[in-house]
Amino acid sequence: MEKLIAICGLNCATCEARIATINNDDELRKATAEKWRTAYNAPDITYEMINCTGCREEGVKIGHWEMCQIQKCATSQGFKTCGDCKKLESCELVAQVHKFAPEAITNLRSLN
Protein backbone atom coordinates (compact mmCIF):
# COMPACT_ATOMS: atom_id res chain seq x y z
CA MET A 1 0.00 0.00 0.00
CA GLU A 2 1.31 3.42 -0.98
CA LYS A 3 2.11 5.82 1.84
CA LEU A 4 2.50 9.58 1.59
CA ILE A 5 2.94 10.59 5.19
CA ALA A 6 1.80 14.09 6.07
CA ILE A 7 3.55 16.34 8.56
CA CYS A 8 1.13 15.16 11.27
CA GLY A 9 1.40 11.49 10.29
CA LEU A 10 -1.80 11.01 8.32
CA ASN A 11 -1.41 8.95 5.16
CA CYS A 12 -2.26 11.32 2.31
CA ALA A 13 -2.36 8.39 -0.13
CA THR A 14 -5.61 7.23 1.48
CA CYS A 15 -7.14 10.69 1.97
CA GLU A 16 -10.38 11.21 0.08
CA ALA A 17 -9.45 14.82 -0.70
CA ARG A 18 -6.22 13.75 -2.37
CA ILE A 19 -7.88 10.90 -4.23
CA ALA A 20 -10.61 13.25 -5.48
CA THR A 21 -7.98 15.77 -6.58
CA ILE A 22 -5.75 13.27 -8.36
CA ASN A 23 -8.74 11.72 -10.16
CA ASN A 24 -10.59 15.04 -10.66
CA ASP A 25 -13.64 13.35 -9.13
CA ASP A 26 -16.35 15.88 -8.25
CA GLU A 27 -18.65 13.20 -6.83
CA LEU A 28 -15.97 12.16 -4.34
CA ARG A 29 -15.33 15.84 -3.56
CA LYS A 30 -19.04 16.29 -2.78
CA ALA A 31 -19.17 13.15 -0.63
CA THR A 32 -16.00 14.16 1.22
CA ALA A 33 -17.29 17.68 1.86
CA GLU A 34 -20.52 16.25 3.28
CA LYS A 35 -18.63 13.78 5.46
CA TRP A 36 -16.21 16.44 6.76
CA ARG A 37 -19.01 18.95 7.44
CA THR A 38 -20.51 16.43 9.84
CA ALA A 39 -17.33 14.87 11.25
CA TYR A 40 -15.62 18.19 11.97
CA ASN A 41 -18.73 20.29 12.67
CA ALA A 42 -17.67 22.56 9.83
CA PRO A 43 -20.81 23.59 7.93
CA ASP A 44 -18.88 25.96 5.65
CA ILE A 45 -16.92 23.21 3.86
CA THR A 46 -17.89 23.08 0.20
CA TYR A 47 -16.92 20.53 -2.40
CA GLU A 48 -14.91 23.20 -4.21
CA MET A 49 -12.61 23.30 -1.18
CA ILE A 50 -11.75 19.61 -1.52
CA ASN A 51 -8.51 19.93 -3.48
CA CYS A 52 -5.18 18.69 -2.15
CA THR A 53 -2.23 16.67 -3.42
CA GLY A 54 -0.84 16.13 0.08
CA CYS A 55 0.89 18.52 2.45
CA ARG A 56 4.39 17.29 1.62
CA GLU A 57 3.77 16.88 -2.12
CA GLU A 58 3.95 19.42 -4.93
CA GLY A 59 0.64 20.90 -5.97
CA VAL A 60 -2.54 22.33 -4.51
CA LYS A 61 -3.13 22.25 -0.75
CA ILE A 62 -6.36 21.95 1.18
CA GLY A 63 -7.79 25.33 2.21
CA HIS A 64 -6.69 25.26 5.85
CA TRP A 65 -3.04 24.53 4.92
CA GLU A 66 -1.93 28.13 5.44
CA MET A 67 -3.55 28.18 8.90
CA CYS A 68 -2.52 24.67 10.00
CA GLN A 69 -0.76 25.10 13.34
CA ILE A 70 0.91 21.69 13.06
CA GLN A 71 2.41 22.60 9.69
CA LYS A 72 3.51 26.00 11.00
CA CYS A 73 5.15 24.48 14.08
CA ALA A 74 7.06 21.78 12.18
CA THR A 75 8.13 24.13 9.40
CA SER A 76 9.32 26.82 11.82
CA GLN A 77 11.61 24.26 13.46
CA GLY A 78 12.90 22.90 10.15
CA PHE A 79 11.20 19.52 10.56
CA LYS A 80 9.88 17.47 7.64
CA THR A 81 7.31 15.86 9.95
CA CYS A 82 6.33 15.86 13.60
CA GLY A 83 8.26 12.60 13.82
CA ASP A 84 11.46 14.65 13.76
CA CYS A 85 10.47 16.41 16.99
CA LYS A 86 11.61 15.15 20.39
CA LYS A 87 8.29 16.36 21.86
CA LEU A 88 6.14 14.12 19.62
CA GLU A 89 4.88 11.97 22.49
CA SER A 90 3.85 14.94 24.63
CA CYS A 91 2.75 17.43 21.98
CA GLU A 92 -0.82 18.58 22.57
CA LEU A 93 -1.04 20.10 19.09
CA VAL A 94 -0.49 16.94 17.06
CA ALA A 95 -2.30 14.85 19.70
CA GLN A 96 -5.52 16.36 18.31
CA VAL A 97 -4.88 14.40 15.10
CA HIS A 98 -3.63 11.26 16.80
CA LYS A 99 -6.68 10.92 19.02
CA PHE A 100 -8.96 10.40 16.00
CA ALA A 101 -6.31 8.74 13.79
CA PRO A 102 -3.98 6.71 16.03
CA GLU A 103 -2.30 5.19 12.98
CA ALA A 104 -0.79 8.63 12.29
CA ILE A 105 1.65 8.36 15.19
CA THR A 106 2.62 4.87 14.00
CA ASN A 107 3.24 6.32 10.53
CA LEU A 108 5.53 8.98 12.00
CA ARG A 109 7.49 6.44 14.01
CA SER A 110 7.97 4.31 10.88
CA LEU A 111 9.75 7.18 9.13
CA ASN A 112 12.67 7.19 11.57
Backbone bond lengths (Angstrom), bond angles and torsions (degrees), N, CA, C in turn:
res aa  C-N    CA-C-N  psi(-1)  N-CA   C-N-CA  omega(-1)  CA-C   N-CA-C  phi
1 M - - - 1.436 - - 1.530 109.80 -
2 E 1.309 116.13 132.75 1.456 122.08 -179.78 1.525 110.14 -67.67
3 K 1.318 115.91 141.38 1.456 120.87 175.56 1.518 109.66 -129.50
4 L 1.303 114.98 129.78 1.465 123.30 172.46 1.521 105.12 -126.67
5 I 1.298 116.33 91.66 1.455 120.93 -171.37 1.529 111.37 -79.32
6 A 1.308 114.30 123.53 1.462 122.38 178.71 1.531 110.70 -73.20
7 I 1.284 116.74 170.31 1.464 122.30 178.55 1.525 110.59 -55.09
8 C 1.325 117.56 -39.04 1.463 122.12 -177.49 1.527 112.73 -84.72
9 G 1.325 117.37 -12.56 1.454 121.21 179.28 1.512 114.65 110.60
10 L 1.322 118.20 -10.73 1.464 119.39 176.67 1.528 109.18 -63.23
11 N 1.319 115.94 151.47 1.457 120.64 178.42 1.528 108.59 -93.50
12 C 1.315 116.53 102.36 1.462 121.51 -178.36 1.533 112.34 -61.82
13 A 1.328 117.20 -25.79 1.466 120.24 -179.15 1.519 111.56 -63.12
14 T 1.330 117.80 -25.03 1.463 120.50 -179.57 1.527 112.68 -104.06
15 C 1.312 117.28 3.34 1.470 121.92 -178.03 1.528 110.34 -75.57
16 E 1.327 115.02 130.37 1.464 119.87 -179.17 1.524 112.73 -62.06
17 A 1.329 117.10 -33.15 1.465 119.51 178.29 1.519 110.79 -65.08
18 R 1.309 117.31 -43.04 1.465 120.65 179.13 1.528 110.61 -66.89
19 I 1.316 116.45 -44.29 1.460 120.54 -179.53 1.527 109.84 -61.22
20 A 1.328 117.06 -43.55 1.464 120.84 177.79 1.521 111.38 -62.56
21 T 1.314 116.85 -38.96 1.466 121.39 -179.87 1.523 110.62 -67.69
22 I 1.312 116.65 -50.54 1.469 121.50 -178.01 1.525 111.30 -59.88
23 N 1.349 115.74 -39.10 1.471 120.54 -177.90 1.526 113.46 -94.49
24 N 1.341 117.20 2.08 1.462 122.29 -176.85 1.534 110.55 47.37
25 D 1.324 115.26 52.68 1.461 123.27 -172.83 1.530 110.15 -106.13
26 D 1.339 115.89 97.37 1.466 120.12 -178.36 1.524 112.45 -66.97
27 E 1.313 118.81 -31.28 1.464 120.65 178.10 1.528 110.44 -65.08
28 L 1.326 117.20 -41.74 1.456 120.39 177.04 1.527 110.41 -68.52
29 R 1.324 117.64 -35.81 1.462 120.72 175.28 1.532 110.20 -59.71
30 K 1.332 116.44 -45.84 1.469 120.92 -179.48 1.524 110.69 -63.83
31 A 1.319 117.36 -44.67 1.466 121.29 179.53 1.526 110.86 -64.17
32 T 1.316 117.05 -40.40 1.461 121.49 179.71 1.525 110.36 -66.70
33 A 1.317 117.29 -43.63 1.466 120.57 178.20 1.519 110.36 -59.43
34 E 1.311 117.29 -44.21 1.468 121.21 179.07 1.532 110.77 -62.55
35 K 1.309 115.91 -45.78 1.472 121.08 179.30 1.524 110.89 -60.78
36 W 1.326 117.48 -46.44 1.465 122.14 -177.41 1.520 112.01 -69.75
37 R 1.348 117.23 -34.39 1.472 119.58 176.95 1.523 109.97 -57.28
38 T 1.319 115.29 -42.88 1.467 120.73 -179.63 1.521 111.43 -75.71
39 A 1.321 117.26 -50.92 1.467 121.80 -174.39 1.525 112.45 -62.40
40 Y 1.316 117.23 -36.49 1.457 121.09 -174.89 1.529 113.11 -109.27
41 N 1.346 115.67 10.64 1.461 121.01 -179.31 1.525 110.11 47.70
42 A 1.324 114.50 51.92 1.463 121.83 -175.99 1.533 109.41 -126.59
43 P 1.331 116.45 78.62 1.468 120.11 -174.36 1.521 115.20 -63.44
44 D 1.326 118.08 -14.16 1.461 121.06 -177.21 1.527 114.04 -86.81
45 I 1.327 117.91 -3.83 1.467 120.07 179.55 1.528 109.43 -69.70
46 T 1.320 115.33 126.36 1.460 120.85 176.50 1.525 109.17 -114.06
47 Y 1.308 115.71 161.93 1.466 118.11 -179.12 1.520 111.65 -65.47
48 E 1.324 117.49 -26.09 1.468 119.93 177.86 1.525 112.17 -65.54
49 M 1.320 116.69 -21.71 1.464 121.40 179.56 1.528 112.30 -79.93
50 I 1.305 117.25 -13.52 1.464 121.76 -175.07 1.526 108.99 -85.19
51 N 1.313 114.86 81.55 1.465 123.49 178.75 1.518 108.32 -147.07
52 C 1.325 116.88 115.76 1.455 120.37 179.94 1.534 109.23 -164.40
53 T 1.306 116.21 137.79 1.467 120.73 175.59 1.523 111.73 -100.64
54 G 1.339 116.13 -3.25 1.458 121.17 -178.17 1.511 109.17 116.56
55 C 1.327 116.82 141.01 1.470 119.29 -171.52 1.523 113.79 -69.95
56 R 1.324 117.51 -19.61 1.471 118.70 178.57 1.530 111.45 -109.34
57 E 1.305 117.22 11.67 1.461 123.01 -179.96 1.525 109.70 -109.32
58 E 1.319 115.90 156.88 1.465 120.69 174.74 1.524 108.64 -66.86
59 G 1.307 116.38 147.92 1.453 120.49 174.38 1.514 113.25 117.68
60 V 1.307 114.99 -169.71 1.457 123.37 -175.57 1.533 110.96 -64.03
61 K 1.329 115.36 147.10 1.463 122.66 179.21 1.521 109.67 -117.61
62 I 1.305 115.64 150.20 1.459 121.38 177.50 1.536 108.69 -59.09
63 G 1.305 117.51 151.55 1.457 122.98 -172.37 1.514 116.34 -52.01
64 H 1.323 118.65 -36.72 1.464 119.95 -176.85 1.527 113.24 -82.85
65 W 1.325 118.17 1.95 1.469 122.32 -177.48 1.520 112.37 -51.44
66 E 1.318 116.60 -48.25 1.469 121.03 -177.72 1.521 112.34 -62.85
67 M 1.343 117.09 -27.26 1.462 121.46 -177.74 1.530 112.77 -98.87
68 C 1.310 118.09 -5.51 1.464 121.86 -174.63 1.529 110.68 -62.54
69 Q 1.311 116.03 113.81 1.467 121.01 -177.80 1.522 112.18 -67.46
70 I 1.323 117.25 -31.07 1.465 120.87 177.67 1.522 109.49 -66.07
71 Q 1.315 116.38 -47.65 1.468 121.65 178.19 1.520 110.55 -60.36
72 K 1.326 117.03 -44.13 1.469 121.11 -179.40 1.525 111.12 -62.74
73 C 1.334 116.35 -43.19 1.458 120.66 -179.06 1.525 110.94 -63.06
74 A 1.328 116.30 -51.57 1.473 120.37 -177.73 1.528 111.08 -62.22
75 T 1.317 116.39 -45.93 1.458 121.04 -178.74 1.527 111.58 -62.58
76 S 1.328 117.14 -41.49 1.461 120.53 -178.35 1.525 112.18 -65.01
77 Q 1.334 116.18 -22.94 1.463 120.30 179.30 1.529 112.62 -99.02
78 G 1.338 115.97 1.54 1.454 120.62 178.56 1.523 113.83 78.57
79 F 1.325 117.58 19.48 1.457 121.61 -179.61 1.521 110.95 -89.77
80 K 1.330 116.27 144.06 1.463 121.09 173.18 1.523 109.94 -76.66
81 T 1.336 116.21 -38.09 1.461 122.52 177.39 1.524 109.11 -143.51
82 C 1.311 115.35 170.56 1.469 120.46 175.34 1.524 111.03 -65.81
83 G 1.316 116.86 -19.39 1.459 120.90 177.57 1.519 112.90 -64.83
84 D 1.317 117.69 -18.26 1.461 121.99 177.91 1.531 112.29 -81.14
85 C 1.324 116.67 -10.22 1.461 121.62 -174.60 1.531 111.41 -92.87
86 K 1.309 115.89 134.66 1.464 121.49 178.43 1.527 112.19 -67.86
87 K 1.323 117.29 -17.71 1.468 121.81 -178.50 1.532 112.85 -94.24
88 L 1.319 118.16 11.17 1.466 122.06 -176.77 1.524 112.32 -50.16
89 E 1.308 117.34 -48.15 1.464 121.42 -174.97 1.529 112.93 -66.42
90 S 1.327 117.38 -27.14 1.466 120.18 -176.03 1.532 113.48 -110.60
91 C 1.300 117.65 2.75 1.462 121.27 -176.09 1.530 111.65 -72.97
92 E 1.316 115.94 118.68 1.458 120.66 179.47 1.523 111.82 -73.51
93 L 1.321 117.38 -26.20 1.460 121.65 -178.71 1.527 111.08 -66.37
94 V 1.317 117.48 -56.47 1.457 120.36 -178.42 1.533 111.85 -75.41
95 A 1.324 117.44 -19.04 1.471 121.11 176.66 1.527 111.02 -60.44
96 Q 1.337 116.76 -26.84 1.464 120.31 178.04 1.527 111.26 -63.25
97 V 1.311 117.34 -32.06 1.466 121.97 175.61 1.521 109.85 -78.29
98 H 1.310 115.90 -45.48 1.467 120.84 -173.70 1.520 113.25 -67.69
99 K 1.327 117.73 -23.15 1.463 118.78 179.26 1.533 111.40 -71.81
100 F 1.338 118.11 -30.14 1.463 118.57 177.26 1.526 112.32 -101.35
101 A 1.321 117.77 -10.17 1.469 122.33 178.24 1.529 108.80 -140.70
102 P 1.345 116.93 74.06 1.468 119.97 -175.77 1.528 113.77 -61.01
103 E 1.314 117.37 -21.40 1.464 119.59 177.92 1.530 111.67 -66.56
104 A 1.330 117.22 -19.53 1.466 121.13 -178.70 1.530 111.34 -64.28
105 I 1.310 117.53 -39.81 1.465 119.31 178.81 1.527 110.40 -69.10
106 T 1.322 116.83 -34.91 1.468 121.13 175.62 1.526 109.85 -64.25
107 N 1.328 116.56 -41.20 1.468 120.89 177.58 1.527 110.70 -60.08
108 L 1.322 117.13 -43.51 1.466 120.75 179.89 1.516 111.47 -64.38
109 R 1.307 116.80 -42.49 1.470 120.38 178.84 1.535 111.21 -63.29
110 S 1.320 117.07 -33.45 1.468 120.99 -178.17 1.527 112.58 -70.75
111 L 1.313 117.43 -16.77 1.466 121.28 -179.67 1.526 112.11 -77.46
112 N 1.298 117.77 -22.87 1.466 122.02 -175.20 1.512 111.64 -94.60
